Amino acid sequence: MKILIAGGTGLLGSHSAQSMIEEGHEVHALTLPVNQNLHLPDQLILHTFNFMTAEATEIDSYMEGMDAFVFASGVDERVEFPSPVSKAYDKYNIEPMEKLLTSAKKMGVKKAIILGSYFAYFAKIWPQFNLSEHHPYIHNRLKQESVAFTYADDCFSIVVLELPYIFGIQKGRKPVWSLFIDRFEKPRIIFFPKGGTAMVTAHQVGVAIYHAILYGKSKTSYPLSMVNMTYNELVHHVLDAMHMKKKVINVPDWVAILGFKHMQKTYTKKGIEPGLNPKTFGKLFTQKLYIDPNLSSDLKIPKDDIINAIHESIAYAFELKKKDLSAHDMKDAL
């Protein structure tokens, strides 16, 4: 097959490209100018092209002859924007996806894979939290799925992957989990909420993307998880990777919720509208955001060492900080 990945030089795009290349496929990536220190698969074919600003017709030549397309671009809730944040999410997550899907369908591409968020899954199974109403980011991810599925027909299959916490590295790219280092390095005692989360490794996501092309059912959203872990367990693994021993104390839910609400003042001072509303996010964060791995059994995701992936992510982030090394960040592409 010939496969085109928008965002193919990112953490997940590069891992999926590696999985596809190892199976003998020809993989292309649409990308902005690439940082020379960024590790990429040797046989990945790069096309420096700003699909964000291009018209759909300008994309046609890149889609021509492709069998499948992957949208591994966009931004998540960690990237900050002024109000209204919904406009920024449409700009980066919806509008480019629509242009790319329009071109893909026109040029005869048979299958498209869209990378989304597991928050969309919880919004659907936990209506009592009104997540779409309270959180612009979650609303946007649900909108992304809905818009993507409008392109599906008997000749064009659309599959969405709803992604949880992801651990793993790409050399030259700053791991998102640097935030743990910033938070855990100095305090003697770590205060953290109860609850937990679903998680996968970057390698597993790479395989899941490839297998979604092979086995995914059209107009289906697959919530991914291979391991469900309490925050307590996760924090201890992070501290182990940092070679630190610290006491971890769970704060009551009401304290955690109050702490999230207090964050709103910081955002207001910075002129930022958060994608996840701190006033109500605490109620969600303190839940066990677990996903049954059987929900993605169609994708035949292999087992992997999540503990090693956590340690690898934290150790690399710690190395970048200690040695003051430069690395590519999600915001660099905006």
Stockholm file with secondary structure:
# STOCKHOLM 1.0

chainA/1-334         MKILIAGGTGLLGSHSAQSMIEEGHEVHALTLPVNQNLHLPDQLILHTFNFMTAEATEIDSYMEGMDAFVFASGVDERVEFPSPVSKAYDKYNIEPMEKLLTSAKKMGVKKAIILGSYFAYFAKIWPQFNLSEHHPYIHNRLKQESVAFTYADDCFSIVVLELPYIFGIQKGRKPVWSLFIDRFEKPRIIFFPKGGTAMVTAHQVGVAIYHAILYGKSKTSYPLSMVNMTYNELVHHVLDAMHMKKKVINVPDWVAILGFKHMQKTYTKKGIEPGLNPKTFGKLFTQKLYIDPNLSSDLKIPKDDIINAIHESIAYAFELKKKDLSAHDMKDAL
#=GR chainA/1-334 SS CEEEEETTTSHHHHHHHHHHHHTTCEEEEEESSCCTTCCCCTTCEEEECCTTTSCHHHHHHHHTTCSEEEECCCCCTTSCCCSCHHHHHIIIIIHHHHHHHHHHHHTTCCEEEEEEEHHHHHHHHCGGGCHHHHCHHHHHHHHHHHHHHTTCBTTBEEEEEEECEEECCCTTBCCTTHHHHHHHSSCSEEEEESCEEEEEEHHHHHHHHHHHHHHCCTTEEEECCSEEEEHHHHHHHHHHHTTCCCEEEEECHHHHHHHHHHHHHHHHHHTCCCSSCHHHHHHHHTSEECCCGGGGGGGCCCCCCHHHHHHHHHHHHHHHHHTTCCCBCGGGGC
#=GC SS_cons         CEEEEETTTSHHHHHHHHHHHHTTCEEEEEESSCCTTCCCCTTCEEEECCTTTSCHHHHHHHHTTCSEEEECCCCCTTSCCCSCHHHHHIIIIIHHHHHHHHHHHHTTCCEEEEEEEHHHHHHHHCGGGCHHHHCHHHHHHHHHHHHHHTTCBTTBEEEEEEECEEECCCTTBCCTTHHHHHHHSSCSEEEEESCEEEEEEHHHHHHHHHHHHHHCCTTEEEECCSEEEEHHHHHHHHHHHTTCCCEEEEECHHHHHHHHHHHHHHHHHHTCCCSSCHHHHHHHHTSEECCCGGGGGGGCCCCCCHHHHHHHHHHHHHHHHHTTCCCBCGGGGC
//
